[in-house]
Amino acid sequence: MIQTVGNMNLMGITPSTASANSAASAAQIEAQSAQFDTMLKELQNKVEAAKAGEAPAETAKGAASTATAEEKARAQLEKRLKDACEGFESMLLSIMYKEMRNTVPKNQLFGDDNAHEIWQSMLDTASRG
């Protein structure tokens, strides 16, 4: 039993509003039922098509666009990874060449200067590219 205060129940709904709301909610329920039936029929058609080995045109088209987007994202990620790996390799080789040259005694006859070290560093960088 719903208690009323004045002309309204505890939810603030008058009897006339309640009857209007029940008619509107009945119409909403009927519309939702129709939408559900339509969606159910579409899904049943897709299942039957899948069982028959056919791919519905809209499903195949959506899957192709999704696959294409995934392939593009994967290709972009692979390119970024390759660039990062090449940069790391370049840095590693540069450090390795520098440390290897530090183990070789300096040339006392001709003398080593800063220009020779810069040239050697540039030569190392050019040989990797």
C-alpha positions as CSV (number, residue, x, y, z in Angstrom):
1,M,0.0,0.0,0.0
2,I,1.4,3.4,-1.0
3,Q,0.9,6.2,1.5
4,T,-0.1,9.5,0.3
5,V,0.3,13.0,1.7
6,G,-2.2,15.4,0.4
7,N,-2.6,14.6,-3.3
8,M,0.9,13.0,-3.7
9,N,2.4,9.7,-2.7
10,L,5.8,9.5,-1.0
11,M,7.6,9.6,-4.4
12,G,5.9,13.0,-5.3
13,I,3.6,11.5,-8.0
14,T,0.0,12.5,-8.2
15,P,-2.6,9.8,-9.3
16,S,-3.1,11.6,-12.6
17,T,0.6,11.7,-13.2
18,A,0.9,8.0,-12.2
19,S,-1.7,7.0,-14.8
20,A,0.0,9.1,-17.5
21,N,3.4,7.7,-16.6
22,S,2.0,4.1,-16.7
23,A,0.7,4.7,-20.2
24,A,4.0,6.2,-21.3
25,S,6.0,3.4,-19.7
26,A,3.7,0.9,-21.4
27,A,4.5,2.6,-24.7
28,Q,8.3,2.5,-23.9
29,I,8.1,-1.2,-23.0
30,E,6.3,-1.9,-26.2
31,A,8.9,0.1,-28.2
32,Q,11.8,-1.7,-26.4
33,S,10.2,-5.0,-27.1
34,A,10.0,-4.2,-30.8
35,Q,13.7,-3.2,-30.8
36,F,14.7,-6.3,-29.0
37,D,12.7,-8.5,-31.6
38,T,14.4,-6.7,-34.5
39,M,17.9,-7.1,-32.9
40,L,17.2,-10.8,-32.2
41,K,16.2,-11.5,-35.8
42,E,19.3,-9.7,-37.1
43,L,21.5,-11.8,-34.8
44,Q,19.7,-15.0,-35.8
45,N,20.3,-14.1,-39.5
46,K,24.0,-13.6,-38.8
47,V,24.3,-16.9,-37.0
48,E,22.6,-18.7,-39.9
49,A,24.9,-17.0,-42.4
50,A,28.0,-17.9,-40.3
51,K,26.8,-21.6,-40.2
52,A,26.3,-21.5,-43.9
53,G,29.9,-20.3,-44.3
54,E,28.9,-16.8,-45.5
55,A,30.1,-13.6,-44.0
56,P,27.5,-10.9,-43.9
57,A,28.6,-7.9,-45.9
58,E,28.6,-5.4,-43.1
59,T,30.4,-7.8,-40.7
60,A,33.2,-8.5,-43.3
61,K,33.5,-4.8,-44.0
62,G,33.8,-3.9,-40.3
63,A,36.3,-6.7,-39.7
64,A,38.4,-5.5,-42.7
65,S,38.5,-1.9,-41.4
66,T,39.4,-3.1,-37.9
67,A,42.1,-5.4,-39.3
68,T,43.5,-2.6,-41.4
69,A,43.6,-0.2,-38.4
70,E,45.3,-2.9,-36.3
71,E,47.8,-3.5,-39.1
72,K,48.6,0.2,-39.3
73,A,49.0,0.5,-35.6
74,R,51.2,-2.6,-35.5
75,A,53.4,-1.3,-38.4
76,Q,53.8,2.1,-36.7
77,L,54.8,0.3,-33.4
78,E,57.3,-1.9,-35.3
79,K,58.8,1.2,-37.0
80,R,59.2,3.0,-33.7
81,L,60.7,-0.1,-32.1
82,K,63.2,-0.5,-35.0
83,D,64.2,3.1,-34.8
84,A,64.8,2.8,-31.0
85,C,66.8,-0.4,-31.6
86,E,69.0,1.3,-34.2
87,G,69.6,4.3,-31.9
88,F,70.6,1.9,-29.1
89,E,72.9,0.0,-31.4
90,S,74.5,3.2,-32.7
91,M,75.2,4.4,-29.1
92,L,76.5,1.0,-28.0
93,L,78.9,0.8,-31.0
94,S,80.1,4.3,-30.4
95,I,81.0,3.6,-26.8
96,M,82.6,0.3,-27.8
97,Y,84.8,1.9,-30.5
98,K,85.8,4.7,-28.1
99,E,86.8,2.2,-25.3
100,M,88.6,0.0,-27.8
101,R,90.7,2.9,-29.0
102,N,91.6,3.8,-25.4
103,T,93.3,0.4,-25.0
104,V,95.6,1.2,-27.9
105,P,98.8,3.1,-27.0
106,K,98.9,6.7,-28.3
107,N,101.2,7.3,-31.3
108,Q,104.3,9.0,-30.0
109,L,105.8,9.7,-33.4
110,F,103.1,11.8,-35.0
111,G,101.2,12.8,-31.8
112,D,97.5,12.5,-31.3
113,D,95.4,15.7,-31.1
114,N,91.7,16.6,-30.7
115,A,91.1,16.9,-34.4
116,H,92.2,13.3,-35.0
117,E,89.8,12.1,-32.3
118,I,87.0,14.0,-33.8
119,W,87.8,12.6,-37.3
120,Q,88.0,9.1,-35.8
121,S,84.6,9.5,-34.1
122,M,83.0,10.8,-37.4
123,L,84.5,7.9,-39.3
124,D,83.0,5.4,-36.8
125,T,79.6,7.1,-37.1
126,A,79.7,7.1,-40.9
127,S,80.7,3.4,-41.0
128,R,77.5,2.4,-39.1
129,G,75.2,4.3,-41.3
